[in-house]
Amino acid sequence: MTTINENAELFHALHRRGEPVILANAWDVASARVVRDAGAKAIATTSAAVAWSLGYPDGDRVDRAGALAVIARIARVMDVPVTADIEEGFGRTPAQVAETIRGVLAAGAVGVNIEDSVHAKTGSGRELRPVDDQAQRLAAARQAASSAGVRLYINARIDTYLNGAGEPATRLDATLDRARAFIAAGASGIFVPSVTDPETVSALVDGIDAPLNILAGPGAAPIRELAALGVARISLGSSIAAAAYALVRRAAHEAFTAGTYESIREPLGYQQLNELMEGDSYSNSTLAARPGAGDP
Protein backbone atom coordinates (compact mmCIF):
# COMPACT_ATOMS: atom_id res chain seq x y z
CA MET A 1 0.00 0.00 0.00
CA THR A 2 1.11 3.57 -0.64
CA THR A 3 2.30 5.47 2.43
CA ILE A 4 1.30 9.02 3.25
CA ASN A 5 4.80 10.23 2.35
CA GLU A 6 4.66 8.50 -1.03
CA ASN A 7 1.27 10.06 -1.68
CA ALA A 8 2.61 13.49 -0.72
CA GLU A 9 5.52 13.19 -3.14
CA LEU A 10 3.21 11.92 -5.88
CA PHE A 11 0.85 14.83 -5.37
CA HIS A 12 3.70 17.34 -5.66
CA ALA A 13 4.85 15.63 -8.85
CA LEU A 14 1.39 15.92 -10.41
CA HIS A 15 1.72 19.73 -10.48
CA ARG A 16 3.44 20.40 -13.80
CA ARG A 17 3.24 23.58 -15.83
CA GLY A 18 1.57 22.78 -19.12
CA GLU A 19 0.44 19.34 -17.89
CA PRO A 20 -1.96 20.29 -15.13
CA VAL A 21 -3.50 17.97 -12.59
CA ILE A 22 -7.27 18.08 -13.04
CA LEU A 23 -9.33 18.09 -9.85
CA ALA A 24 -13.04 17.36 -10.11
CA ASN A 25 -13.79 18.24 -6.51
CA ALA A 26 -15.71 15.80 -4.30
CA TRP A 27 -17.63 16.30 -1.06
CA ASP A 28 -18.27 12.82 0.32
CA VAL A 29 -17.14 9.23 -0.17
CA ALA A 30 -19.62 8.49 -2.95
CA SER A 31 -18.66 11.54 -5.04
CA ALA A 32 -14.98 10.78 -4.45
CA ARG A 33 -15.46 7.17 -5.59
CA VAL A 34 -17.27 8.31 -8.73
CA VAL A 35 -14.59 10.90 -9.53
CA ARG A 36 -11.84 8.35 -8.98
CA ASP A 37 -13.62 5.83 -11.20
CA ALA A 38 -13.72 8.46 -13.96
CA GLY A 39 -9.91 8.51 -13.98
CA ALA A 40 -8.85 11.07 -11.38
CA LYS A 41 -5.17 11.05 -10.42
CA ALA A 42 -5.96 12.82 -7.15
CA ILE A 43 -9.05 13.73 -5.15
CA ALA A 44 -9.74 17.23 -3.85
CA THR A 45 -12.55 18.21 -1.53
CA THR A 46 -14.64 21.35 -1.92
CA SER A 47 -15.41 23.11 1.34
CA ALA A 48 -18.62 24.62 -0.01
CA ALA A 49 -20.13 21.27 -0.96
CA VAL A 50 -18.88 19.61 2.22
CA ALA A 51 -20.66 22.33 4.18
CA TRP A 52 -23.86 21.95 2.13
CA SER A 53 -23.83 18.17 2.57
CA LEU A 54 -23.59 18.65 6.35
CA GLY A 55 -26.38 21.22 6.44
CA TYR A 56 -24.35 24.42 6.71
CA PRO A 57 -23.73 27.39 4.42
CA ASP A 58 -20.24 27.82 3.04
CA GLY A 59 -17.89 30.27 4.72
CA ASP A 60 -16.09 28.70 7.68
CA ARG A 61 -19.34 27.47 9.29
CA VAL A 62 -18.35 23.78 9.61
CA ASP A 63 -16.24 23.08 12.66
CA ARG A 64 -12.82 21.45 12.49
CA ALA A 65 -13.98 18.07 13.78
CA GLY A 66 -16.78 17.86 11.22
CA ALA A 67 -14.48 18.76 8.33
CA LEU A 68 -11.76 16.35 9.44
CA ALA A 69 -14.27 13.52 9.74
CA VAL A 70 -15.26 13.98 6.08
CA ILE A 71 -11.61 14.13 4.98
CA ALA A 72 -10.80 10.95 6.91
CA ARG A 73 -13.70 9.02 5.40
CA ILE A 74 -12.63 10.00 1.89
CA ALA A 75 -8.90 9.44 2.37
CA ARG A 76 -9.43 6.04 3.96
CA VAL A 77 -10.95 4.61 0.78
CA MET A 78 -8.78 6.31 -1.84
CA ASP A 79 -5.75 4.84 -3.59
CA VAL A 80 -4.66 8.24 -4.91
CA PRO A 81 -3.56 11.41 -3.07
CA VAL A 82 -6.26 13.43 -1.32
CA THR A 83 -6.09 17.19 -0.81
CA ALA A 84 -8.50 19.00 1.49
CA ASP A 85 -10.06 22.44 1.30
CA ILE A 86 -9.77 23.69 4.88
CA GLU A 87 -11.07 27.22 4.25
CA GLU A 88 -9.23 29.65 6.59
CA GLY A 89 -7.60 26.77 8.46
CA PHE A 90 -10.28 26.30 11.14
CA GLY A 91 -8.45 28.47 13.63
CA ARG A 92 -8.16 32.09 14.70
CA THR A 93 -4.43 31.85 15.40
CA PRO A 94 -1.43 30.29 13.63
CA ALA A 95 -1.19 27.74 16.43
CA GLN A 96 -4.78 26.67 15.81
CA VAL A 97 -4.08 26.38 12.08
CA ALA A 98 -1.13 24.13 12.94
CA GLU A 99 -3.46 21.96 15.01
CA THR A 100 -5.77 21.65 12.01
CA ILE A 101 -2.84 20.54 9.84
CA ARG A 102 -1.97 17.81 12.32
CA GLY A 103 -5.57 16.65 12.08
CA VAL A 104 -5.50 16.72 8.27
CA LEU A 105 -2.39 14.53 8.23
CA ALA A 106 -3.91 12.14 10.74
CA ALA A 107 -6.96 11.92 8.47
CA GLY A 108 -4.70 10.86 5.58
CA ALA A 109 -4.74 13.91 3.28
CA VAL A 110 -1.48 15.15 1.76
CA GLY A 111 -2.54 18.59 0.57
CA VAL A 112 -4.59 21.55 1.77
CA ASN A 113 -6.10 24.74 0.43
CA ILE A 114 -5.85 27.68 2.82
CA GLU A 115 -7.57 30.90 1.78
CA ASP A 116 -6.69 34.47 2.68
CA SER A 117 -10.29 35.68 3.03
CA VAL A 118 -11.75 36.37 6.44
CA HIS A 119 -15.37 35.24 6.54
CA ALA A 120 -17.92 37.29 8.41
CA LYS A 121 -19.90 35.04 10.73
CA THR A 122 -23.10 36.82 9.71
CA GLY A 123 -24.00 38.05 6.26
CA SER A 124 -21.81 37.53 3.22
CA GLY A 125 -19.03 40.05 3.77
CA ARG A 126 -15.45 38.95 3.13
CA GLU A 127 -12.19 40.81 3.41
CA LEU A 128 -8.60 39.87 2.76
CA ARG A 129 -6.45 38.92 5.71
CA PRO A 130 -3.34 41.13 6.06
CA VAL A 131 -0.38 39.65 4.20
CA ASP A 132 1.84 39.24 7.27
CA ASP A 133 -0.96 37.61 9.23
CA GLN A 134 -1.68 35.12 6.45
CA ALA A 135 2.02 34.40 5.98
CA GLN A 136 2.28 33.49 9.67
CA ARG A 137 -0.63 31.09 9.32
CA LEU A 138 0.96 29.43 6.29
CA ALA A 139 4.30 29.20 8.07
CA ALA A 140 2.60 27.50 11.03
CA ALA A 141 0.98 25.02 8.65
CA ARG A 142 4.34 24.27 7.02
CA GLN A 143 6.05 23.81 10.39
CA ALA A 144 3.35 21.42 11.59
CA ALA A 145 3.71 19.29 8.47
CA SER A 146 7.50 19.35 8.63
CA SER A 147 7.41 18.27 12.26
CA ALA A 148 5.25 15.32 11.21
CA GLY A 149 7.76 14.44 8.48
CA VAL A 150 5.32 14.97 5.60
CA ARG A 151 5.90 17.29 2.62
CA LEU A 152 2.34 18.58 2.68
CA TYR A 153 1.23 20.42 -0.47
CA ILE A 154 0.01 23.80 0.76
CA ASN A 155 -2.09 25.55 -1.87
CA ALA A 156 -2.33 29.19 -0.81
CA ARG A 157 -5.54 30.71 -2.12
CA ILE A 158 -5.44 34.41 -2.95
CA ASP A 159 -8.85 36.06 -3.15
CA THR A 160 -7.97 39.45 -4.61
CA TYR A 161 -10.01 38.77 -7.75
CA LEU A 162 -12.71 36.70 -6.06
CA ASN A 163 -13.40 39.49 -3.54
CA GLY A 164 -12.90 42.34 -6.02
CA ALA A 165 -10.29 43.79 -3.69
CA GLY A 166 -9.00 47.25 -4.57
CA GLU A 167 -9.09 48.84 -8.00
CA PRO A 168 -9.03 46.41 -10.96
CA ALA A 169 -5.75 47.86 -12.22
CA THR A 170 -4.02 47.03 -8.93
CA ARG A 171 -5.16 43.42 -8.51
CA LEU A 172 -2.46 41.71 -10.53
CA ASP A 173 0.38 43.39 -8.63
CA ALA A 174 -1.40 42.81 -5.32
CA THR A 175 -1.82 39.14 -6.17
CA LEU A 176 1.83 38.75 -7.15
CA ASP A 177 2.95 40.49 -3.94
CA ARG A 178 0.83 38.14 -1.86
CA ALA A 179 2.06 35.13 -3.80
CA ARG A 180 5.70 36.01 -3.12
CA ALA A 181 5.04 36.42 0.60
CA PHE A 182 3.06 33.19 0.82
CA ILE A 183 5.66 31.15 -1.06
CA ALA A 184 8.36 32.52 1.24
CA ALA A 185 6.22 31.41 4.20
CA GLY A 186 6.04 27.83 2.92
CA ALA A 187 3.27 27.62 0.33
CA SER A 188 3.79 24.95 -2.35
CA GLY A 189 1.45 26.50 -4.90
CA ILE A 190 -0.84 29.45 -5.48
CA PHE A 191 -4.57 29.32 -6.19
CA VAL A 192 -6.25 32.38 -7.73
CA PRO A 193 -10.01 31.85 -8.23
CA SER A 194 -12.16 34.08 -10.44
CA VAL A 195 -9.42 34.49 -13.04
CA THR A 196 -9.82 32.76 -16.40
CA ASP A 197 -8.95 35.33 -19.06
CA PRO A 198 -5.78 34.25 -20.91
CA GLU A 199 -3.91 37.54 -20.45
CA THR A 200 -4.23 37.54 -16.67
CA VAL A 201 -3.60 33.80 -16.37
CA SER A 202 -0.43 34.15 -18.43
CA ALA A 203 0.76 37.07 -16.29
CA LEU A 204 0.16 35.04 -13.13
CA VAL A 205 2.05 32.04 -14.51
CA ASP A 206 4.99 34.28 -15.46
CA GLY A 207 4.99 36.20 -12.19
CA ILE A 208 4.58 33.38 -9.66
CA ASP A 209 7.48 31.10 -8.85
CA ALA A 210 5.24 28.15 -7.97
CA PRO A 211 2.53 26.03 -9.64
CA LEU A 212 -0.58 28.05 -10.44
CA ASN A 213 -4.08 26.69 -9.73
CA ILE A 214 -7.04 28.06 -11.69
CA LEU A 215 -10.73 27.50 -10.93
CA ALA A 216 -12.50 26.46 -14.13
CA GLY A 217 -16.01 25.71 -15.25
CA PRO A 218 -18.60 26.91 -17.76
CA GLY A 219 -17.38 30.12 -19.38
CA ALA A 220 -13.70 29.40 -18.76
CA ALA A 221 -11.24 28.42 -21.47
CA PRO A 222 -10.99 24.68 -22.15
CA ILE A 223 -8.42 22.76 -20.14
CA ARG A 224 -6.09 22.41 -23.12
CA GLU A 225 -5.91 26.21 -23.49
CA LEU A 226 -5.24 26.76 -19.79
CA ALA A 227 -2.55 24.08 -19.97
CA ALA A 228 -0.93 25.85 -22.92
CA LEU A 229 -0.69 29.01 -20.78
CA GLY A 230 1.35 27.08 -18.18
CA VAL A 231 -1.29 26.38 -15.56
CA ALA A 232 -0.28 23.46 -13.31
CA ARG A 233 -3.57 22.69 -11.58
CA ILE A 234 -7.20 23.09 -12.63
CA SER A 235 -10.05 22.72 -10.13
CA LEU A 236 -13.78 22.53 -10.75
CA GLY A 237 -14.58 23.60 -7.18
CA SER A 238 -18.15 23.36 -5.98
CA SER A 239 -19.64 23.46 -9.48
CA ILE A 240 -20.14 19.68 -9.77
CA ALA A 241 -21.96 19.55 -6.45
CA ALA A 242 -24.08 22.55 -7.42
CA ALA A 243 -25.00 20.83 -10.68
CA ALA A 244 -25.89 17.65 -8.79
CA TYR A 245 -28.16 19.58 -6.43
CA ALA A 246 -29.73 21.32 -9.43
CA LEU A 247 -30.65 17.90 -10.78
CA VAL A 248 -32.25 17.02 -7.44
CA ARG A 249 -34.36 20.15 -7.65
CA ARG A 250 -35.35 19.57 -11.28
CA ALA A 251 -36.32 15.96 -10.61
CA ALA A 252 -38.31 16.84 -7.51
CA HIS A 253 -40.08 19.74 -9.22
CA GLU A 254 -40.92 17.53 -12.21
CA ALA A 255 -42.39 14.83 -9.98
CA PHE A 256 -44.39 17.35 -7.90
CA THR A 257 -45.79 19.18 -10.94
CA ALA A 258 -45.83 17.13 -14.14
CA GLY A 259 -45.79 13.80 -12.36
CA THR A 260 -43.07 12.52 -14.71
CA TYR A 261 -39.45 11.40 -14.30
CA GLU A 262 -37.54 12.55 -17.38
CA SER A 263 -34.92 14.42 -15.32
CA ILE A 264 -33.63 11.14 -13.89
CA ARG A 265 -33.80 9.04 -17.04
CA GLU A 266 -30.02 8.42 -17.19
CA PRO A 267 -28.76 7.69 -13.65
CA LEU A 268 -25.68 5.74 -12.71
CA GLY A 269 -26.67 2.11 -12.33
CA TYR A 270 -27.59 0.80 -8.91
CA GLN A 271 -25.17 -2.11 -9.25
CA GLN A 272 -22.39 0.15 -10.55
CA LEU A 273 -22.69 2.46 -7.57
CA ASN A 274 -22.82 -0.45 -5.16
CA GLU A 275 -19.68 -1.90 -6.67
CA LEU A 276 -17.89 1.45 -6.36
CA MET A 277 -18.64 1.43 -2.63
CA GLU A 278 -17.25 -2.07 -2.07
CA GLY A 279 -14.19 -2.42 0.15
CA ASP A 280 -11.54 -0.01 1.44
CA SER A 281 -8.47 0.94 -0.56
CA TYR A 282 -6.35 1.41 2.56
CA SER A 283 -5.31 -1.40 4.84
CA ASN A 284 -5.03 -1.10 8.60
CA SER A 285 -1.24 -1.17 8.27
CA THR A 286 -1.33 1.91 6.05
CA LEU A 287 -3.61 3.72 8.46
CA ALA A 288 -1.15 2.97 11.22
CA ALA A 289 1.65 4.58 9.21
CA ARG A 290 -0.06 7.96 9.25
CA PRO A 291 1.05 10.51 11.83
CA GLY A 292 -1.51 10.36 14.62
CA ALA A 293 -3.65 7.97 12.62
CA GLY A 294 -6.82 6.54 14.00
CA ASP A 295 -10.57 6.71 13.63
CA PRO A 296 -11.82 10.31 13.81
C-alpha positions in Angstrom: 0.0 0.0 0.0 1.1 3.6 -0.6 2.3 5.5 2.4 1.3 9.0 3.2 4.8 10.2 2.3 4.7 8.5 -1.0 1.3 10.1 -1.7 2.6 13.5 -0.7 5.5 13.2 -3.1 3.2 11.9 -5.9 0.9 14.8 -5.4 3.7 17.3 -5.7 4.9 15.6 -8.8 1.4 15.9 -10.4 1.7 19.7 -10.5 3.4 20.4 -13.8 3.2 23.6 -15.8 1.6 22.8 -19.1 0.4 19.3 -17.9 -2.0 20.3 -15.1 -3.5 18.0 -12.6 -7.3 18.1 -13.0 -9.3 18.1 -9.9 -13.0 17.4 -10.1 -13.8 18.2 -6.5 -15.7 15.8 -4.3 -17.6 16.3 -1.1 -18.3 12.8 0.3 -17.1 9.2 -0.2 -19.6 8.5 -3.0 -18.7 11.5 -5.0 -15.0 10.8 -4.5 -15.5 7.2 -5.6 -17.3 8.3 -8.7 -14.6 10.9 -9.5 -11.8 8.4 -9.0 -13.6 5.8 -11.2 -13.7 8.5 -14.0 -9.9 8.5 -14.0 -8.9 11.1 -11.4 -5.2 11.1 -10.4 -6.0 12.8 -7.2 -9.0 13.7 -5.1 -9.7 17.2 -3.9 -12.5 18.2 -1.5 -14.6 21.4 -1.9 -15.4 23.1 1.3 -18.6 24.6 0.0 -20.1 21.3 -1.0 -18.9 19.6 2.2 -20.7 22.3 4.2 -23.9 22.0 2.1 -23.8 18.2 2.6 -23.6 18.7 6.4 -26.4 21.2 6.4 -24.3 24.4 6.7 -23.7 27.4 4.4 -20.2 27.8 3.0 -17.9 30.3 4.7 -16.1 28.7 7.7 -19.3 27.5 9.3 -18.3 23.8 9.6 -16.2 23.1 12.7 -12.8 21.5 12.5 -14.0 18.1 13.8 -16.8 17.9 11.2 -14.5 18.8 8.3 -11.8 16.3 9.4 -14.3 13.5 9.7 -15.3 14.0 6.1 -11.6 14.1 5.0 -10.8 11.0 6.9 -13.7 9.0 5.4 -12.6 10.0 1.9 -8.9 9.4 2.4 -9.4 6.0 4.0 -11.0 4.6 0.8 -8.8 6.3 -1.8 -5.8 4.8 -3.6 -4.7 8.2 -4.9 -3.6 11.4 -3.1 -6.3 13.4 -1.3 -6.1 17.2 -0.8 -8.5 19.0 1.5 -10.1 22.4 1.3 -9.8 23.7 4.9 -11.1 27.2 4.3 -9.2 29.6 6.6 -7.6 26.8 8.5 -10.3 26.3 11.1 -8.4 28.5 13.6 -8.2 32.1 14.7 -4.4 31.8 15.4 -1.4 30.3 13.6 -1.2 27.7 16.4 -4.8 26.7 15.8 -4.1 26.4 12.1 -1.1 24.1 12.9 -3.5 22.0 15.0 -5.8 21.6 12.0 -2.8 20.5 9.8 -2.0 17.8 12.3 -5.6 16.6 12.1 -5.5 16.7 8.3 -2.4 14.5 8.2 -3.9 12.1 10.7 -7.0 11.9 8.5 -4.7 10.9 5.6 -4.7 13.9 3.3 -1.5 15.1 1.8 -2.5 18.6 0.6 -4.6 21.5 1.8 -6.1 24.7 0.4 -5.9 27.7 2.8 -7.6 30.9 1.8 -6.7 34.5 2.7 -10.3 35.7 3.0 -11.8 36.4 6.4 -15.4 35.2 6.5 -17.9 37.3 8.4 -19.9 35.0 10.7 -23.1 36.8 9.7 -24.0 38.0 6.3 -21.8 37.5 3.2 -19.0 40.1 3.8 -15.4 39.0 3.1 -12.2 40.8 3.4 -8.6 39.9 2.8 -6.4 38.9 5.7 -3.3 41.1 6.1 -0.4 39.6 4.2 1.8 39.2 7.3 -1.0 37.6 9.2 -1.7 35.1 6.4 2.0 34.4 6.0 2.3 33.5 9.7 -0.6 31.1 9.3 1.0 29.4 6.3 4.3 29.2 8.1 2.6 27.5 11.0 1.0 25.0 8.6 4.3 24.3 7.0 6.0 23.8 10.4 3.3 21.4 11.6 3.7 19.3 8.5 7.5 19.3 8.6 7.4 18.3 12.3 5.2 15.3 11.2 7.8 14.4 8.5 5.3 15.0 5.6 5.9 17.3 2.6 2.3 18.6 2.7 1.2 20.4 -0.5 0.0 23.8 0.8 -2.1 25.5 -1.9 -2.3 29.2 -0.8 -5.5 30.7 -2.1 -5.4 34.4 -2.9 -8.9 36.1 -3.2 -8.0 39.4 -4.6 -10.0 38.8 -7.7 -12.7 36.7 -6.1 -13.4 39.5 -3.5 -12.9 42.3 -6.0 -10.3 43.8 -3.7 -9.0 47.2 -4.6 -9.1 48.8 -8.0 -9.0 46.4 -11.0 -5.7 47.9 -12.2 -4.0 47.0 -8.9 -5.2 43.4 -8.5 -2.5 41.7 -10.5 0.4 43.4 -8.6 -1.4 42.8 -5.3 -1.8 39.1 -6.2 1.8 38.7 -7.1 2.9 40.5 -3.9 0.8 38.1 -1.9 2.1 35.1 -3.8 5.7 36.0 -3.1 5.0 36.4 0.6 3.1 33.2 0.8 5.7 31.2 -1.1 8.4 32.5 1.2 6.2 31.4 4.2 6.0 27.8 2.9 3.3 27.6 0.3 3.8 25.0 -2.3 1.5 26.5 -4.9 -0.8 29.5 -5.5 -4.6 29.3 -6.2 -6.3 32.4 -7.7 -10.0 31.8 -8.2 -12.2 34.1 -10.4 -9.4 34.5 -13.0 -9.8 32.8 -16.4 -9.0 35.3 -19.1 -5.8 34.3 -20.9 -3.9 37.5 -20.4 -4.2 37.5 -16.7 -3.6 33.8 -16.4 -0.4 34.1 -18.4 0.8 37.1 -16.3 0.2 35.0 -13.1 2.1 32.0 -14.5 5.0 34.3 -15.5 5.0 36.2 -12.2 4.6 33.4 -9.7 7.5 31.1 -8.8 5.2 28.1 -8.0 2.5 26.0 -9.6 -0.6 28.1 -10.4 -4.1 26.7 -9.7 -7.0 28.1 -11.7 -10.7 27.5 -10.9 -12.5 26.5 -14.1 -16.0 25.7 -15.3 -18.6 26.9 -17.8 -17.4 30.1 -19.4 -13.7 29.4 -18.8 -11.2 28.4 -21.5 -11.0 24.7 -22.2 -8.4 22.8 -20.1 -6.1 22.4 -23.1 -5.9 26.2 -23.5 -5.2 26.8 -19.8 -2.6 24.1 -20.0 -0.9 25.8 -22.9 -0.7 29.0 -20.8 1.3 27.1 -18.2 -1.3 26.4 -15.6 -0.3 23.5 -13.3 -3.6 22.7 -11.6 -7.2 23.1 -12.6 -10.0 22.7 -10.1 -13.8 22.5 -10.7 -14.6 23.6 -7.2 -18.2 23.4 -6.0 -19.6 23.5 -9.5 -20.1 19.7 -9.8 -22.0 19.5 -6.5 -24.1 22.5 -7.4 -25.0 20.8 -10.7 -25.9 17.6 -8.8 -28.2 19.6 -6.4 -29.7 21.3 -9.4 -30.6 17.9 -10.8 -32.2 17.0 -7.4 -34.4 20.2 -7.6 -35.3 19.6 -11.3 -36.3 16.0 -10.6 -38.3 16.8 -7.5 -40.1 19.7 -9.2 -40.9 17.5 -12.2 -42.4 14.8 -10.0 -44.4 17.3 -7.9 -45.8 19.2 -10.9 -45.8 17.1 -14.1 -45.8 13.8 -12.4 -43.1 12.5 -14.7 -39.5 11.4 -14.3 -37.5 12.6 -17.4 -34.9 14.4 -15.3 -33.6 11.1 -13.9 -33.8 9.0 -17.0 -30.0 8.4 -17.2 -28.8 7.7 -13.6 -25.7 5.7 -12.7 -26.7 2.1 -12.3 -27.6 0.8 -8.9 -25.2 -2.1 -9.2 -22.4 0.1 -10.6 -22.7 2.5 -7.6 -22.8 -0.5 -5.2 -19.7 -1.9 -6.7 -17.9 1.4 -6.4 -18.6 1.4 -2.6 -17.3 -2.1 -2.1 -14.2 -2.4 0.1 -11.5 0.0 1.4 -8.5 0.9 -0.6 -6.3 1.4 2.6 -5.3 -1.4 4.8 -5.0 -1.1 8.6 -1.2 -1.2 8.3 -1.3 1.9 6.1 -3.6 3.7 8.5 -1.1 3.0 11.2 1.7 4.6 9.2 -0.1 8.0 9.3 1.0 10.5 11.8 -1.5 10.4 14.6 -3.7 8.0 12.6 -6.8 6.5 14.0 -10.6 6.7 13.6 -11.8 10.3 13.8 
